[in-house]
Amino acid sequence: MHASPELSVIAPAYNEEDNIEPLVREVEAVFATMQSPGELLIVDDGSTDQTVERCIGLMDGRPWLRLVRLQRNAGQSAAFHAGIRASRGSLIAMLDADLQNDPADIPRLVEALHETGADWVQGHRARRNDRNTLVRRFSSGVGRWFRSAFLGDTIRDTGCSCRVFRREVGLQLPLQYRGMHRFMPIYAHRLGYTVIERDVGHRPRHSGEAKYGMWNRALPGLRDLFAARWMFSRLRPVEYTETLAPQRLIDTGSEKANA
């Protein structure tokens, strides 16, 4: 029986066969520097290449490596939803499986969470290294303006998957709804949790093709923004206190009088 990990790293993967092994090895190197045990969950989002087989081939001798498989391609929100519920750590870190996030940033985010007492540490890609970086910066800037205007979202880089948060927070996010992964930090903030930001690295894609472009991000993102706005308008606080019945006092004087 293995000790329960403090940290669960979740990496959704869709057709990332050539990125799985370097991802596992980089996370393994990070775990070697940490005092507490960790686990890595690869969440296969219905891949049609050798992603699953490559992951299974790496599991021998790595009891901390786990494979969670969705029955069909359902998108990032569903993959995060499944990974959070399958995780065993009290803290959760997230990464994209395309290696653009650097696993070496995770210990710094964990340290920031412990030092500040925050519930969520969101990564901010101060310098992006995408193909078509200017197009992505423009589309991200437009998206950030809309989120600020319609949701009051002040997070600079909500699209960055590199983040660390408490598992109890993740379990409350409505990630069973498509597209909700775009609003994870602001949703956590609306639930009353403390969200902070820290700069993280960003690297060019190691292998494979990007799953999102300008048009399949911008238009669905705008639709999801209005859905999130409606959900926030229906969100109600659920804090409560319990009032106990007054303690029944024994009239000792009456007892003595009747004795």
SERO-4910 file (N, C-alpha, C, O; in steps of 0.05 Angstrom, whole numbers):
BEGIN
 pado doro    nc1    nc2    nc3   cac1   cac2   cac3    cc1    cc2    cc3    oc1    oc2    oc3
  Met    A     17    -24      0      0      0      0     18     25      0     34     28     18
  His    A     14     42    -20     31     66    -23     19     89     -6     -5     91     -3
  Ala    A     38    105      5     29    128     20     13    147      3     19    151    -21
  Ser    A     -7    160     14    -23    179     -1     -6    203     -9      8    213      8
  Pro    A     -7    211    -34     10    233    -42     -1    260    -32    -25    262    -28
  Glu    A     17    279    -28      8    306    -22     -1    319    -48    -20    335    -48
  Leu    A     13    313    -70      8    328    -95      0    308   -117     13    288   -122
  Ser    A    -22    315   -131    -30    301   -155    -26    319   -179    -38    341   -180
  Val    A    -11    311   -199     -7    326   -223    -25    314   -245    -23    290   -251
  Ile    A    -42    331   -257    -61    322   -277    -54    334   -304    -50    358   -306
  Ala    A    -51    316   -324    -44    325   -351    -63    312   -371    -59    289   -378
  Pro    A    -83    327   -381   -100    316   -402    -84    312   -428    -67    329   -434
  Ala    A    -89    291   -442    -74    285   -467    -93    276   -489   -109    257   -485
  Tyr    A    -92    288   -511   -107    279   -535    -87    278   -558    -79    299   -569
  Asn    A    -81    254   -567    -62    249   -589    -35    263   -584    -26    280   -599
  Glu    A    -23    255   -561      3    267   -554     24    244   -551     40    245   -532
  Glu    A     24    225   -569     41    201   -566     70    207   -563     84    194   -548
  Asp    A     80    227   -577    109    233   -576    116    251   -552    140    255   -547
  Asn    A     97    261   -538    102    279   -515    100    265   -488    109    275   -468
  Ile    A     88    241   -488     83    227   -463    108    220   -448    111    226   -424
  Glu    A    127    208   -462    152    199   -448    167    223   -437    175    222   -414
  Pro    A    173    244   -453    188    266   -441    172    279   -418    184    289   -399
  Leu    A    146    280   -420    129    291   -398    133    275   -373    138    287   -351
  Val    A    131    249   -375    134    231   -351    162    235   -339    164    236   -315
  Arg    A    182    236   -355    209    238   -345    214    265   -332    228    267   -312
  Glu    A    203    286   -343    206    313   -330    191    314   -303    202    325   -284
  Val    A    167    303   -302    153    303   -277    167    285   -257    168    291   -233
  Glu    A    178    263   -266    194    245   -249    217    260   -236    223    257   -212
  Ala    A    231    277   -252    253    292   -241    244    313   -220    258    318   -201
  Val    A    220    324   -225    209    343   -205    203    328   -179    209    338   -157
  Phe    A    190    305   -181    183    290   -157    208    283   -141    207    281   -116
  Ala    A    230    278   -154    255    271   -141    265    293   -123    281    289   -105
  Thr    A    257    318   -129    266    341   -113    247    348    -90    253    365    -73
  Met    A    224    334    -89    204    341    -69    205    322    -45    211    298    -49
  Gln    A    200    332    -22    201    316      2    177    298      5    179    276     16
  Ser    A    154    307     -4    129    292     -2    124    276    -28    132    285    -50
  Pro    A    111    253    -26    106    237    -50     86    251    -68     69    266    -59
  Gly    A     88    245    -94     69    256   -113     60    235   -133     71    213   -134
  Glu    A     39    241   -148     29    223   -169     23    239   -194     17    263   -193
  Leu    A     26    226   -217     20    238   -243     -3    223   -255     -1    198   -259
  Leu    A    -25    237   -262    -47    225   -275    -48    235   -304    -53    259   -309
  Ile    A    -44    217   -323    -48    223   -351    -77    217   -357    -86    195   -354
  Val    A    -92    238   -365   -121    234   -371   -123    233   -402   -122    253   -415
  Asp    A   -127    209   -412   -130    206   -441   -158    214   -450   -178    203   -441
  Asp    A   -159    234   -468   -184    245   -477   -193    232   -503   -198    247   -523
  Gly    A   -194    206   -504   -203    192   -528   -183    193   -551   -190    195   -574
  Ser    A   -157    190   -545   -136    191   -566   -140    169   -586   -149    147   -580
  Thr    A   -132    175   -611   -133    155   -633   -105    147   -642   -103    132   -661
  Asp    A    -85    157   -628    -57    149   -635    -47    130   -614    -63    115   -602
  Gln    A    -21    130   -608     -9    111   -589     -5    123   -561     11    113   -546
  Thr    A    -20    144   -555    -17    157   -529    -21    137   -506     -5    136   -488
  Val    A    -42    122   -507    -48    103   -485    -26     82   -483    -17     76   -461
  Glu    A    -18     70   -506      2     49   -506     29     60   -495     43     46   -480
  Arg    A     36     84   -503     61     96   -493     60    100   -463     80     95   -449
  Cys    A     37    108   -453     35    112   -424     36     86   -409     50     84   -388
  Ile    A     22     66   -419     23     39   -406     52     29   -405     60     16   -386
  Gly    A     66     33   -427     94     23   -428    112     37   -408    134     26   -402
  Leu    A    105     60   -398    121     74   -378    114     69   -349    127     78   -331
  Met    A     92     54   -345     81     50   -318     97     30   -302     97     31   -277
  Asp    A    112     12   -314    127     -8   -300    149      6   -284    166     21   -295
  Gly    A    150      1   -258    170     13   -240    163     42   -232    178     55   -218
  Arg    A    139     51   -240    130     78   -233    103     76   -221     83     83   -234
  Pro    A    100     68   -196     74     65   -183     59     91   -181     35     92   -176
  Trp    A     73    114   -183     61    140   -181     49    149   -207     35    170   -208
  Leu    A     53    134   -229     42    141   -255     16    127   -259     15    102   -258
  Arg    A     -5    142   -264    -32    130   -268    -44    140   -295    -38    161   -305
  Leu    A    -61    122   -306    -74    129   -331   -104    128   -327   -115    108   -319
  Val    A   -117    151   -333   -146    153   -331   -156    157   -360   -146    174   -374
  Arg    A   -176    141   -368   -185    142   -396   -214    150   -398   -231    138   -386
  Leu    A   -219    171   -413   -247    178   -420   -257    159   -442   -241    151   -459
  Gln    A   -282    153   -442   -293    134   -462   -292    145   -490   -292    130   -509
  Arg    A   -293    172   -492   -292    185   -518   -280    212   -515   -277    222   -493
  Asn    A   -273    225   -537   -262    252   -536   -283    271   -526   -304    275   -539
  Ala    A   -278    283   -503   -299    300   -490   -288    328   -484   -304    345   -475
  Gly    A   -263    334   -489   -252    361   -485   -238    364   -458   -240    347   -440
  Gln    A   -224    387   -456   -208    392   -432   -224    393   -406   -215    383   -385
  Ser    A   -247    406   -407   -263    408   -382   -269    381   -371   -265    376   -347
  Ala    A   -278    363   -388   -285    336   -379   -260    321   -369   -261    306   -349
  Ala    A   -237    325   -383   -212    312   -374   -203    322   -347   -195    306   -330
  Phe    A   -205    348   -342   -198    358   -316   -217    348   -295   -209    341   -273
  His    A   -243    347   -302   -263    337   -283   -257    309   -274   -257    302   -250
  Ala    A   -250    291   -293   -244    263   -287   -218    261   -271   -217    246   -252
  Gly    A   -198    277   -278   -173    276   -264   -175    285   -235   -163    272   -218
  Ile    A   -189    306   -230   -193    316   -203   -206    295   -186   -197    290   -163
  Arg    A   -226    282   -196   -241    261   -180   -225    236   -177   -229    221   -157
  Ala    A   -207    230   -195   -190    206   -192   -166    211   -175   -153    192   -166
  Ser    A   -159    237   -170   -135    244   -155   -137    236   -126   -159    233   -115
  Arg    A   -114    233   -113   -113    225    -85    -98    246    -68    -98    243    -44
  Gly    A    -86    266    -81    -71    285    -66    -88    307    -54   -110    312    -64
  Ser    A    -78    320    -33    -93    343    -22    -89    368    -38   -105    386    -37
  Leu    A    -67    368    -54    -62    390    -73    -62    379   -101    -55    356   -106
  Ile    A    -70    396   -120    -71    388   -148    -56    408   -164    -59    432   -161
  Ala    A    -39    397   -182    -25    414   -202    -35    405   -230    -42    382   -234
  Met    A    -36    424   -248    -45    418   -275    -23    426   -295     -9    446   -292
  Leu    A    -22    410   -316     -3    415   -338    -16    407   -364    -33    390   -365
  Asp    A     -9    420   -386    -16    410   -412      4    388   -420     28    391   -414
  Ala    A     -5    368   -433     13    346   -441     31    352   -465     47    336   -472
  Asp    A     27    376   -477     43    382   -500     71    393   -493     86    401   -511
  Leu    A     78    394   -467    104    403   -457    109    433   -459    131    442   -454
  Gln    A     88    448   -466     92    477   -466     93    488   -437    107    508   -432
  Asn    A     80    475   -419     83    482   -391    108    467   -381    114    445   -389
  Asp    A    123    480   -363    147    468   -352    141    456   -324    134    471   -306
  Pro    A    143    430   -321    137    417   -295    155    428   -273    148    427   -249
  Ala    A    179    439   -280    197    450   -260    185    474   -245    195    482   -224
  Asp    A    163    486   -256    150    508   -243    132    499   -219    126    515   -202
  Ile    A    125    474   -219    106    464   -199    115    469   -170     99    479   -154
  Pro    A    140    461   -163    148    466   -135    146    495   -126    139    500   -103
  Arg    A    151    514   -144    149    542   -137    120    550   -132    115    566   -114
  Leu    A    102    539   -147     73    545   -143     63    533   -117     48    545   -102
  Val    A     72    509   -111     65    496    -86     76    512    -62     62    517    -43
  Glu    A    101    521    -65    113    538    -44     97    564    -40     93    572    -17
  Ala    A     89    576    -62     74    601    -60     47    597    -46     38    614    -31
  Leu    A     34    574    -52      9    568    -39     12    565     -9     -4    575      7
  His    A     33    550     -1     38    546     28     46    573     42     37    578     64
  Glu    A     63    588     29     73    613     42     51    634     45     51    648     65
  Thr    A     33    636     26     13    657     26    -13    648     39    -30    664     47
  Gly    A    -17    622     42    -43    612     52    -65    613     31    -88    610     38
  Ala    A    -58    617      6    -77    619    -16    -89    591    -21    -78    571    -12
  Asp    A   -111    591    -35   -124    566    -43   -118    558    -71   -121    535    -79
  Trp    A   -109    578    -87   -105    573   -116    -82    591   -125    -82    615   -120
  Val    A    -62    579   -138    -40    595   -150    -41    590   -180    -36    568   -190
  Gln    A    -48    611   -194    -51    610   -223    -26    619   -237    -15    640   -231
  Gly    A    -16    603   -256      7    610   -271      2    632   -291    -20    634   -303
  His    A     21    650   -296     19    671   -315     43    669   -334     66    671   -326
  Arg    A     38    664   -360     59    661   -380     68    689   -388     57    701   -407
  Ala    A     89    699   -374     98    726   -380    110    728   -408    108    749   -421
  Arg    A    121    706   -418    132    706   -445    123    680   -459    130    658   -451
  Arg    A    106    683   -480     95    660   -493    113    652   -517    126    668   -529
  Asn    A    113    626   -522    129    614   -544    112    597   -562    121    575   -569
  Asp    A     89    606   -569     72    591   -588     80    597   -617     94    617   -623
  Arg    A     72    579   -634     72    586   -662     51    607   -666     30    606   -653
  Asn    A     55    627   -684     36    649   -688     31    663   -661      8    668   -654
  Thr    A     53    670   -648     51    682   -621     35    708   -622     19    713   -604
  Leu    A     38    725   -643     24    750   -644     -6    745   -646    -22    760   -633
  Val    A    -14    726   -662    -43    719   -665    -54    710   -638    -76    718   -630
  Arg    A    -39    693   -624    -49    683   -599    -49    705   -577    -68    705   -561
  Arg    A    -30    722   -578    -30    744   -559    -54    762   -564    -67    772   -545
  Phe    A    -60    767   -589    -83    784   -596   -109    771   -586   -126    784   -573
  Ser    A   -113    745   -593   -138    732   -586   -140    730   -555   -162    732   -545
  Ser    A   -117    725   -541   -118    724   -512   -125    751   -500   -140    752   -480
  Gly    A   -114    772   -512   -121    799   -502   -150    806   -506   -162    818   -488
  Val    A   -162    798   -528   -190    803   -533   -207    787   -513   -226    797   -501
  Gly    A   -199    762   -509   -213    745   -490   -212    756   -461   -231    755   -446
  Arg    A   -188    766   -454   -184    778   -427   -202    802   -423   -213    806   -402
  Trp    A   -204    819   -445   -221    843   -443   -250    835   -438   -264    847   -422
  Phe    A   -260    815   -453   -288    806   -450   -292    794   -423   -313    800   -410
  Arg    A   -274    778   -412   -277    767   -386   -278    788   -364   -293    786   -345
  Ser    A   -261    808   -368   -261    830   -348   -287    846   -349   -298    853   -328
  Ala    A   -296    852   -374   -320    868   -377   -345    854   -368   -363    866   -356
  Phe    A   -347    828   -374   -372    813   -369   -372    798   -342   -393    793   -330
  Leu    A   -348    790   -333   -347    774   -309   -332    787   -286   -333    778   -263
  Gly    A   -318    809   -292   -302    822   -271   -277    805   -265   -266    806   -243
  Asp    A   -268    790   -285   -245    772   -281   -219    788   -284   -214    800   -306
  Thr    A   -202    789   -264   -177    804   -264   -153    786   -269   -130    796   -270
  Ile    A   -157    760   -272   -134    742   -277   -123    748   -304   -137    749   -324
  Arg    A    -96    751   -305    -83    759   -330    -82    736   -351    -84    740   -375
  Asp    A    -79    711   -341    -75    689   -360    -91    664   -351    -79    644   -343
  Thr    A   -117    667   -352   -134    645   -343   -131    620   -361   -139    598   -353
  Gly    A   -120    624   -386   -117    601   -404    -92    585   -398    -88    564   -411
  Cys    A    -75    594   -380    -51    578   -373    -59    554   -356    -71    557   -334
  Ser    A    -52    530   -365    -60    506   -351    -42    500   -327    -49    484   -310
  Cys    A    -19    514   -325      0    509   -303    -11    524   -278    -10    548   -277
  Arg    A    -20    508   -259    -33    520   -235    -32    499   -213    -29    475   -218
  Val    A    -34    508   -188    -35    490   -165    -58    500   -147    -61    524   -143
  Phe    A    -74    482   -137    -97    489   -120   -103    467   -101    -95    444   -105
  Arg    A   -119    473    -81   -128    453    -62   -150    436    -75   -168    446    -88
  Arg    A   -149    410    -70   -168    391    -82   -197    398    -76   -214    395    -92
  Glu    A   -201    407    -52   -229    414    -43   -241    436    -61   -265    437    -65
  Val    A   -223    454    -71   -233    474    -90   -240    462   -117   -261    468   -128
  Gly    A   -223    445   -127   -227    433   -153   -253    416   -154   -266    415   -175
  Leu    A   -260    404   -132   -283    387   -131   -309    403   -134   -330    392   -141
  Gln    A   -308    429   -129   -331    446   -131   -335    459   -158   -355    472   -163
  Leu    A   -316    456   -176   -318    469   -202   -336    453   -221   -334    428   -222
  Pro    A   -353    466   -236   -372    452   -253   -360    443   -280   -369    452   -301
  Leu    A   -339    427   -279   -324    420   -303   -337    398   -319   -327    391   -340
  Gln    A   -360    388   -310   -375    370   -327   -389    384   -350   -400    372   -368
  Tyr    A   -388    411   -349   -399    427   -370   -377    436   -390   -356    446   -381
  Arg    A   -381    431   -415   -361    437   -435   -353    467   -434   -370    484   -433
  Gly    A   -327    471   -436   -317    499   -437   -311    512   -410   -300    534   -410
  Met    A   -320    499   -388   -317    513   -362   -288    514   -353   -281    528   -334
  His    A   -270    499   -366   -241    501   -358   -230    529   -363   -210    536   -351
  Arg    A   -243    544   -380   -234    571   -386   -239    590   -363   -227    612   -362
  Phe    A   -255    582   -344   -263    601   -322   -257    590   -295   -269    598   -275
  Met    A   -238    571   -293   -232    558   -268   -223    578   -246   -234    577   -224
  Pro    A   -204    596   -251   -195    614   -230   -217    633   -220   -220    637   -196
  Ile    A   -231    645   -239   -252    664   -231   -275    649   -217   -287    661   -198
  Tyr    A   -281    625   -224   -302    610   -210   -293    604   -182   -309    607   -163
  Ala    A   -268    596   -178   -257    591   -151   -259    617   -134   -266    616   -111
  His    A   -252    640   -147   -254    665   -133   -283    672   -125   -288    681   -103
  Arg    A   -302    666   -143   -330    672   -137   -340    654   -115   -359    661   -101
  Leu    A   -328    631   -111   -336    613    -89   -325    622    -62   -330    610    -41
  Gly    A   -308    643    -63   -297    654    -38   -269    645    -32   -259    651    -10
  Tyr    A   -256    632    -50   -228    622    -46   -208    644    -55   -214    661    -72
  Thr    A   -184    643    -43   -163    662    -49   -147    653    -73   -136    631    -72
  Val    A   -146    669    -94   -132    663   -118   -110    683   -122   -115    707   -122
  Ile    A    -85    673   -126    -63    691   -132    -50    682   -158    -56    660   -168
  Glu    A    -31    698   -168    -17    692   -193     13    692   -189     23    707   -172
  Arg    A     26    675   -204     56    674   -204     65    669   -233     52    655   -248
  Asp    A     87    682   -241     98    678   -267    109    650   -271    121    639   -252
  Val    A    104    638   -294    115    612   -301    127    613   -328    122    631   -344
  Gly    A    142    592   -335    154    591   -361    135    581   -382    113    571   -376
  His    A    143    584   -407    126    574   -429    145    566   -452    164    582   -459
  Arg    A    141    543   -464    159    532   -484    145    527   -510    121    523   -511
  Pro    A    161    525   -532    149    517   -557    138    488   -555    149    472   -539
  Arg    A    118    482   -570    107    454   -570    129    435   -579    144    440   -598
  His    A    132    413   -563    153    394   -568    148    377   -593    165    373   -610
  Ser    A    123    368   -596    116    351   -619     86    352   -622     71    360   -604
  Gly    A     76    344   -646     47    343   -650     36    370   -658     51    389   -662
  Glu    A     10    370   -662     -4    394   -671    -21    407   -649    -32    393   -632
  Ala    A    -22    433   -649    -39    447   -630    -68    440   -635    -77    438   -658
  Lys    A    -83    437   -613   -112    429   -616   -130    454   -618   -153    451   -625
  Tyr    A   -119    477   -611   -135    501   -612   -122    523   -629    -98    527   -627
  Gly    A   -138    535   -646   -129    558   -662   -146    582   -654   -160    582   -634
  Met    A   -143    603   -670   -157    628   -663   -188    624   -664   -202    633   -646
  Trp    A   -197    611   -685   -226    610   -689   -240    589   -672   -262    593   -662
  Asn    A   -227    566   -667   -240    546   -650   -235    552   -620   -243    536   -603
  Arg    A   -222    575   -614   -220    584   -587   -238    608   -582   -252    610   -562
  Ala    A   -237    628   -601   -251    653   -597   -281    650   -596   -294    659   -578
  Leu    A   -293    638   -617   -322    636   -618   -334    618   -596   -352    627   -582
  Pro    A   -323    594   -592   -333    578   -569   -328    592   -543   -344    590   -524
  Gly    A   -305    606   -541   -299    619   -516   -319    641   -510   -327    645   -486
  Leu    A   -328    656   -530   -348    677   -526   -375    665   -518   -388    675   -500
  Arg    A   -382    643   -531   -407    629   -523   -406    620   -494   -424    623   -478
  Asp    A   -383    608   -486   -380    598   -459   -379    621   -439   -388    617   -416
  Leu    A   -369    644   -447   -369    667   -429   -397    675   -421   -402    681   -398
  Phe    A   -415    676   -440   -443    683   -433   -456    661   -416   -472    667   -398
  Ala    A   -448    636   -421   -458    614   -404   -448    618   -375   -463    614   -356
  Ala    A   -422    625   -373   -411    629   -346   -423    653   -332   -428    652   -308
  Arg    A   -429    674   -348   -442    697   -336   -469    690   -324   -477    699   -303
  Trp    A   -484    674   -339   -510    665   -329   -507    648   -304   -523    652   -285
  Met    A   -488    630   -304   -483    613   -280   -476    630   -256   -486    625   -234
  Phe    A   -459    650   -260   -451    668   -238   -475    684   -227   -477    689   -203
  Ser    A   -493    691   -245   -517    706   -236   -535    689   -219   -551    700   -204
  Arg    A   -533    663   -222   -550    644   -206   -535    634   -182   -547    620   -165
  Leu    A   -510    640   -179   -493    630   -157   -501    643   -131   -503    668   -130
  Arg    A   -506    628   -111   -514    638    -85   -496    628    -63   -487    605    -64
  Pro    A   -490    645    -43   -472    635    -21   -486    613     -5   -510    613     -1
  Val    A   -470    594      4   -481    571     18   -469    568     46   -472    547     58
  Glu    A   -456    590     56   -446    588     83   -469    586    103   -491    598     98
  Tyr    A   -465    571    124   -487    568    143   -476    565    171   -452    559    175
  Thr    A   -492    570    191   -486    565    219   -508    549    231   -531    550    221
  Glu    A   -502    534    251   -522    517    264   -529    529    292   -511    536    307
  Thr    A   -555    532    297   -564    542    323   -573    518    340   -591    503    332
  Leu    A   -560    515    363   -566    492    381   -589    500    400   -592    523    407
  Ala    A   -604    480    408   -626    485    427   -614    494    453   -592    485    461
  Pro    A   -628    512    468   -617    521    494   -613    497    513   -630    479    514
  Gln    A   -592    498    528   -586    477    547   -607    476    569   -613    497    581
  Arg    A   -618    453    575   -637    451    596   -623    451    623   -607    433    629
  Leu    A   -631    470    639   -618    473    665   -634    457    686   -658    457    686
  Ile    A   -620    443    703   -633    427    724   -637    445    748   -618    457    759
  Asp    A   -661    446    756   -667    463    780   -661    446    805   -678    433    816
  Thr    A   -636    448    812   -627    432    835   -642    440    861   -647    423    878
  Gly    A   -649    466    862   -663    474    887   -690    461    889   -698    453    911
  Ser    A   -705    458    866   -731    445    867   -728    416    874   -745    405    887
  Glu    A   -707    403    864   -703    375    869   -699    371    899   -709    352    911
  Lys    A   -683    389    911   -678    386    939   -704    390    955   -709    377    976
  Ala    A   -720    409    946   -745    415    960   -764    392    959   -780    387    978
  Asn    A   -764    376    937   -782    354    934   -770    328    946   -784    307    947
  Ala    A   -746    329    955   -733    305    965   -745    297    992   -737    276   1003
***
